[in-house]
Amino acid sequence: MNIVEIKGLQKKYGKKEVLKGLDLIISSGQIVGLLGPNGCGKTTLLKTIVGLIKDYNGTVLIDGNPPNTHTKSVVSYLPEKTYLSNWMTVKDAFSLFQDFYADFNMEKARDMANSLKLEEKQKISTMSKGMQEKVQLILVMSRESKIYILDEPIGGVDPAARDYILSTILKNYSNESSILLSTHLIHDVERIFDKVLFLKDGKIEIEEYVDTIREEKGMSIDTLFREVYRV
């Protein structure tokens, strides 16, 4: 089953065309890496899928529906920037998500917080950027969603925590759901990908399974990325 179906997606900011007739299909049970240099349209694509960007041309279907109330209930989104209020504690954030999302699993959230050594009484205002990212990741991955949209989920996290966070991502989604993950840290993350998308000049330049790339090209995803985007 296809959870995301996009056809001819176009998006402009003023006269600048960021997405130029982009086509994309993501099936259930896949972890897909969205790769590309800064300014290539990755975040724009993710925000369109989530429903935060509405002024576009083309067709965008999530779980068979254009972005609407239903799609918001099946999409779990981790934005690149922190959105939690400073006055909140970890417990407040968990309670907010439990009230807002029927699919939020409090037990799973508490288990992850304990594993990441996050105190439920600690305030967001006292946390480092990396700690705040951990809280947000817990919130997103504690939902029982059909697709998880993760924009730079480990960008501010120290290297020691990255393996655990990647393991958390792998453990907390089912084969019936999918993950679309944007990252610059390809070397650290590529081992979890089933498929990768290389975004270039507003379109998907490469869409291929990771195993195929390694077998046919004899190189890692990080090495291929450097080759495709070489200046």
Salt bridges, closest charged atoms under 4 A:
ASP23 OD2 - LYS7 NZ 3.76
ASP55 OD2 - LYS11 NZ 2.92
ASP63 OD2 - HIS70 NE2 2.80
ASP63 OD2 - LYS146 NZ 3.16
ASP103 OD1 - ARG143 NE 2.92
GLU120 OE2 - ARG110 NE 3.29
GLU133 OE2 - LYS129 NZ 2.65
GLU144 OE2 - LYS108 NZ 3.24
GLU152 OE2 - HIS184 ND1 2.59
ASP163 OD1 - ARG191 NH2 3.51
ASP188 OD2 - ARG162 NH1 3.13
GLU190 OE2 - ARG214 NH2 2.92
GLU207 OE2 - LYS195 NZ 3.54
ASP222 OD2 - ARG226 NE 3.35
